[in-house]
Amino acid sequence: MEKIKDNVANIEYDYVIIGTGAGGSVLADRLSVNGKYKILILEAGGSDGDFMHVVPKGFYFTMQNKKYTKHYKTEAFGENTVETWQRGWITGGSTTINGMVWNRGWATTYDAWEQAGNKGWNFNKFVEAWKQIENNELGPTEFRGGNGPVKLEIAKADNSLSKTFIKAAEKAGIPFVEDMNSTGEDRIAIVMSNIRNGFRRSASKTFLETARKRSNVTIINHAEVLKVLIENGRAVGVAYMHNGALKQQRINKEVLVCGGTLESPLILERSGIGRRDVLEAAGIEVIVESPRVGENLSEHRGIMLQFKFNGRVGFNHEINTPLRQLWAGFKYLLNRKGVISFGGYDVLGMFRSDPDSKEVDTQLFFTPVSTAGSNPLTGEMVVDKFSGAMAIAYPVNPTSRGSIHISGPNLTDTPKIVPNYLTTEHDRDLVLKITRKLRALIASDEMKALGAVEIQPGLDKISTDEEIINYSINHGASGYHTLGTCRIGPNQEDVVDDRLRVRGVTGLRVVDASVFPAQPSGNNNAPTQAAAWIAAGMILEDAN
């Protein structure tokens, strides 16, 4: 391995933050605001200065561009299926390329974290954080914020097809609510997004741009962290690649790992923290044996259905040719309205597909755009010539667990990702119920009046239990909500404690969705930003 060079500038820093995603950007702002501490922020990707990064529909272009994303290939599963998972490799991390859904989840799942022994990690604590960081266009209430930095608005997606789908859901017992985050009961709503006036508000635009103006903050782009430097049981700095050279930076207080669910466990393992067999096979010296690093990988897995309709409904006719896309883009530039001005979906549902479930068990997205000729989950978008729509639904709280581990000591060594989709009876049974529930909504009188026909995968192609499960495993929809690989917990084998400190090492924390023990009954963006806000308070307390 190349010899590590000391930082040429020889500047002293108190904290180094690894990553500028939902966790890192929030930490950067909160830890630097008092001016007491010098902060170094290392981002593996480049700048988010391109205008496309603030255009809501821009993620259809940025997600498939390796300039902005890192592509992770899974191990083969199911019928020899290999997936590619894209994550943000850019300032702002995945908040710069995601679908911008601000779906927070509800009390039961958060309170379960504290009940499992994680003191202070409960719903009320998260609500306190959201009330401080949110700037919701609906105004503040006891559950949401109205004056914070995270600008939120409801998608301005006025179309008859989505309205008809909502009516069908209401008749099926799923009430419409104005604010998706105002209740934990069955509900359907127009999507709430971190968008304002037609512009994406990533974690970088919200928090990091404020922090970087301060004299005590330094940001280095294209700085990929190899490992944490550990001496006598304490994290004393990091080694990272920058401009082709392997450099190191020592720190006075703490190393804060915010690489996300896929990168954070890899950084720990390359640092000598993890399962003994994994580290030894990769040629890494074991410094701390931590058997759950890289384990407990949780990801939603469900089904995506696409539909065709009669007449001229939905948005396909506005964007199904290059010329029409240009015209839609021109109108967006004029008034920041229209189909370009909101994220990937405009309707979000949370409800019970299994009548016996004690709480909401299904998350659903609906949009009046169909792309039967491509898979929009990969970032590719080839819009159908006819009127169409797409619906994605999956279990809210999947119980299947996968893993991610290093295969060698170098940054170029490909990680081993095992998704383990639908490996539990709970998940398989629920996917069957979800598929039938979704098909029943599309078969409602309201949707049939518009001539709704399922074109992907098609009722004639998958109908039996086995066909549905196999299709979901091999061709199904994921949520881009990976978490849990540096799980918080009260036991010695859990990766981090309830102050997000890595067990076995002082001066080292993980602050991102990898610490979540389970899915937060929503999307990851809002919970991760709130968790980082909470963690920043702990870090500042411990610094005194």
N, C-alpha and C positions, 0 to 999 in steps of 0.2 A: 504494500500500500504506500502511496506517496506520503512523504514526510509532511506533517502539519506545520504550517507557518503561523507565527504569531501575527495578530492583527497589527498591520504596519502603523496605524495611527496610535496604537497603544492607549486608547481612550478607556476610561473606567466607566462601567455601567452597573446600575443596581439590578436591573431586570433585563432579561432577554425574552422576547415573545416570539415563538415560532409559529408563523402563519398569520394571515390577515383576514380570515373568514369571520363567521358570526361570533366566534369566541375571541379571537385575537384582536379584532377591531374594537370591540367593547372594552377589553382590558387596556388597550393602548390609550383610549380616551380617559378612562377612570383613574388609571395609575399615574398618568402624567399631569392631571389637571391641577394638583396642588403645587407643582413645580419642585417638589422635594427630591424626586428620584430621576435618575437618568435612565431612559428606556431605549433599548435597541430592539428593532423589529426586523425579523428576517422573513422575507417572502420568496418562495421558490419560483413563482411566476413573474410576469412582467407587469407593466402599468395597465390600469383600466381606463386610460384616457381616451380611447376610441369612442366616438359618439354612439356606435352601435351598442355599447354596454349600458346606455341609459334608455334605449328604445325597448319597451316591454316585449314586443314580439322578436326582438333581436336575438333572443337565445336560440331560436331555430337555426341561426347562422353561427353563433359563437360556440354552441355545444359540440358541434362536430369539427371545430377548428382546433387542431393540436397546438396552435399558438396560445390558446386560452384555456385549454383543458388538458388534463392528464387522463389517459385511457388505461383502465385496468382490465385485464382479461381474467375471467374466472377459470377454474378447473372445469373440465367437462362434467356435465350432469344430465340426468334424464336420458334422452335418446341421443347421447353424445353432443349435447348442446353446449356451446361456449358463448358467454355473453361478454360484452364490453361495457364497463361502467365508466361514465365520464364524471369527473369532478373538477371544480374550478382550480386552475393552475395560473392564478392571476391575482392581482391586488383585489381584495374582497372575497377571495376564495369562491366557493359555490354560490354565495349570495350575489355574485356578479353574473352568473349564468343560469340561475334556477328559474322556476316558474312563479316566484314571488307570492306564494300563498301564505297568508298570515292566519294560520289555523292553530290556535294555542292548545287545544285539548281542555279537558275538564278535571274536576277535583279528585275523582276516585283514583286515577292512576298516579297522580303526584303524591297524594296522601299515603298511598301504598309504599312509596319509597321511604318515607319516614317511619312508617309502621314496620318496615323491614330492618330498621336500626340505623338509618341515615339521618341523624339529628339535624333539624332545620331545613330539610328538603321536603317541603309540603306545598300544597296548593296556595295557601295564603302567602307564603314567602314569594312564590312566583308572581302572584297577583300584585304584590307590593312592587316588585321589579317592573312589571309591565306598566303599572300606573306611572312610574317615573320615566320610562323610556318612550312610551307611545304618544303620538300626536294624531289621534283618530279623528277623522273628519266628522264623525257622529258626536264628538264631544265626550268629556269625561263622565264616568259613572263610578260606582263602588267597585266595578270589575275592570275598568279600562282607563287609560290615560288620555289626556287631551292636550298636554302642553310639553311633551317630551320631544326628543330629536327624531324618533322613527315616524316618518309621515306615512299614514295609512288612509286608503280610500277604497270604496266599493267599486268594483269593475263597472265601467260605463259601457255596458254591452246590451244595448237596447235591440232585442230581436224577438220575433214572435215564436220561433222554434223553442228557445230556452224557456220562454214564458209558458208555452204549452206543456213542456216537460215538467215544470214546477207544478202546474195545475194537476197533472197526472199523479205526481208524488203526493200532493195534498189529499187527493181523493183516496190514495192508498194509505193514508194515515200518517204521513210525514209532514208536519206543519212547516209553513214558510216563516222564517224569522229575518229581521233586518240585519241583525248582527250575529254571525255564526258563533262568535265567542261569548255570547251572553247566556248560554245554557248548556247543560250536558245531556239534555233529552234528545229524542229523535227530532231532526230538523233538516231543512234545506234552505239554502240562501245563495245570494249572489256573492261571489268570492270577494273576501277582503284581502287586499294586497299592499305590500310596501312600495306603493307608487303614489306620486303626487303630481297633479297637472300633466299626466301622460308620461312622466319620467320615472324610471326605476330608481329606487332609493336603496342601494345595497348597503351592507354594513360598512363598507369602505366610505361611501358617500356620506353616510350618516355620522359615523364616529371617527374614522381614521383621518379624514380630511381636516377635521377639527384638531385632532391630536398632532398631526404632522407640522402644524404651524408653530408649535411650541418649541422653544430652544432646547428643551431637555429630551426631545424625541429624535431618533435617527432611524430611517427606514432604508433597508438595502433590498433591492429587488434582485431576482435571479440568484438568490442565496439559498441553496438547498442543503438542509441540515443532515449531516451524516449521523451524528450521535451527540449525546450529552456527555460531557467530560465529568467523571466522578472520581473524587479522591477522598480516601478515608471515610467512605459512606456519605459523602456530601457532593451534590451537583455544584461544580465550580465554573461551568461554562459550556460552550458548544463548539463542535468542529463542523464546518460547512464548506461547500464548494461555491466559489464565486469567481467568475472570469477564468475558469479553467484551473484555478489554484485551490488547494485545500487549506483553509484558514481556520484559526481558532479565536474565540473571544471569551475571556474570563469575565465573571460577574461577581458582584458583592453580595447579592441577596438570593434571588431565585431564578431558575429556568422555568418558563411557563410554556408547556407544549400545547399548541392549539392547531395541530395539523389535520384534525378531523378524524373520523372513525377509521379511515383506511390508512392514513399516514402516521397517526400518533402511536399506535402499537408497533409499527415498523421502526420508528425512531427509538422507542424504548428497547426493543429487541436488539437493534444494532448497538445500543449502549450497554448491553449485558444484563438487561432486565427482562425476564420472561421464563418460559418453560425450559427446563434444562435440556430436554431432548431436542427441542427446536434450535436452541442456541448452539449446542455442541455440533449438531448436523450442519449448521451454517458456519462453523468455524469461529464462533464468538465466545470469548471468555465469560463465564457466568459470574456476574457481580451480585445480583439479587435474583434468587429463584422465586419467580412470581407466576404460578401456573395458569392464571386466567388471562394473561396478556394475549390479545389476539383472539380469544375465545368469546363466546356469547354474542357473536355477530347476528344482529337482528335486522331483517328487511321484510317489508310487505311483499306479498305475492298474491296476485289475484288474476283478473281477466280484463281484457280490452275488447269491446264489441264496437263495430261500426255499422252505420245504418244509412239507407237511401230513402229519400222522400220525394213526393211528387211536387211539381210546381217550383217556385222560386222562393225558398225559405232558407234561413240560416245565412252563413257568410261565405260559403264556397264560391258563389258567383262573383264575389268581390275580389278574390285572390287566387283564382284557379288558372291564371295565365301570367306569364312574366309582365305583360303590359298592365294587367289589372293590379298586380302587386305593386308596380311602380306608381300607379294612380292612387292606390290606397296609401302608399308611403308619402306621396305628395300631399294628400289631404291631411295626413297625420302631421306633417311638417307645418302646414298652415294653421291648424287649430288643436293639434295633439288630441284628436278624438278618433273614433272609429275602431276597426278591428285591430289595428296596430297598437292601440293605446292601452291595452290590458294584457295580462299574461296568457298562459296556455289554455286556461279553462275559465269559464264565467259562472258556472254553477257548481256548488259544493254541497254534498249531502252527507249527513251522519245519522245512521239509523240502525235498527235491528233487522237483520235478515232472518235470524233465528228467533221466533216468538218467545222461546224459553230463555233467551239471554237476559241477564239481570241489568245490563246496560248496553249502550250503543256498541255494536260489534262490526259495523261496516262503514267504510269511507268511500264516497263516490264522487267522481268528477265528470261533468258533462260539458261539451262544447259543440256548437252548431257548425263544426268544421269536420270533414272526413278526409282521411288520407289513406284509403285502402291500398294504394299502390306503394306505400312506404310505411316505415315504423317511426312515428313522431317521437317515441321515447328515446331514440338514438340521436335526436336533433335534426333528423331529415324530415322535410316537409314537401310532399308532392300532393297538392290538393286535387280532389276528384272534380270532374267536370259537371257532375250532377249535384243537386242539393243533398247534403248529408250531415251526419253528426257522429260524434265519438263519445263513448262512455267507458270509464275505467273505474273498477271497484275492487276492493281487497279488504281482508280482515284488518280491523283497527289494531288488535293486539295479538299478532302472530306468536305462536309458542315455539315454532321451529327455530333452531339456532345453528349458525355456521361458524366460520373462522377465517382469519387472515394471518399469515405468518411470513417472515422473511425466508428466502431460500439461500442467502449468502450474505457476506458482510458489506457488500458494496451497494451504492445507490443504483447501479445498473442491474442488479440482480432482481429478477422478476418475482414479485410476491406470489404466494400460493393462496388463492381465494376459493373457499368452499362454501357456496351459498346455502346448501341444504334446504332448498325450498320445499314446503309442504311435506315435511317429514313426520308431522304429528297428526294424529286423528282429528284433533280440534281444528287444525288449519284446513285439512282436506274436506272435512264435513262442512265447514263454513263456506268454503269456496263453492261447493255445490249449491248451497242455499243462496249465496250471493248471486250466482249466475242466473238462477231461476227467478229470483226477485227482480233482477235487472231486466230480464226478458219479459217479465210480467208488466213492468212499467212501460216498456216499449209497445207491448201488445194492448195497452189500455185504449179505451174508446177515443181519448183525446189524441193519442199518437197515431192510431189507425186512420183517423180522419185525414191525416196528412200523408197517408200512404206508406207508413213506416215499414221497411223491410230490412232484416239483418243481412248484411253482405259480407261481414267478416266476424267470426269464421263461418257463420251460416248455420242455421238450424239443421240442415241436411248433413253437415260435416261433423258437428259435435252435439250429441244429445244425451248419450248414456253417461252414467257416473264416471266410468273409466275414461271415456273420451274427454270429458270436461277436465278431469284432474290432469291427464296427460297433456292436454292443450295448455292448461295453466302453467304447468311446470316448464314446458319447452318453449311456449310462445306467449306466456302471460305477461301481465303488467306488474312492474315493481314501482315503489314509491320514491326512489332515490332518497330513502330515509334510513340509510344504514346507521347503526349505533351500537353501543354496548361493548366494544372491544377493549376498553380500559375501565371496566365496570366499577362503579362505586359500591361499597358494601362494608358491613361491620366486622367481617371475618378477616383473619390474617391473610388468607389466600386471595381476597379481593384486591384489585389493583390499586385503587385509591381509597382513602378514608373519607369521612364526611366533610372534610375541608379540602378535598380533592388533592391531597398530598400523596405522592406515590409511596407506597409502603416499602420500607427497607432503605430509603434514601432521603436525606434531608435536603431542603432547598429545591425541590422538584415537584411540580404539579402538572396535572392535565386538565385543561379547561375547554371542552368541546363536547359534542354529542356522544363521543366514545365513552364517556363516563355514565351515560344514562343506563340504568339497569334494564329498562324495557321501554317500549314505545309510549310516548306521552299522550296517546289518544288524539293526535293531531299531526301536524307537519313538524319538521325539525327546526326551521328558521327561528320562529318566535321563542320556543323553549330554550334554544341554545343561547340566544342573545340575553334572555332573562337569567339563565344559569351563569353566564359570564359576569353579568351585573352583580349577582349575589356573590360569586367567587371573588370579584374585585374588592368587595367589602371585607371579606375574610382576609385577603392578602394584605390590605391596608391595616387591618387590626393587628395582624401578626408582625407587621413591620415596626410597630411602635414598641 
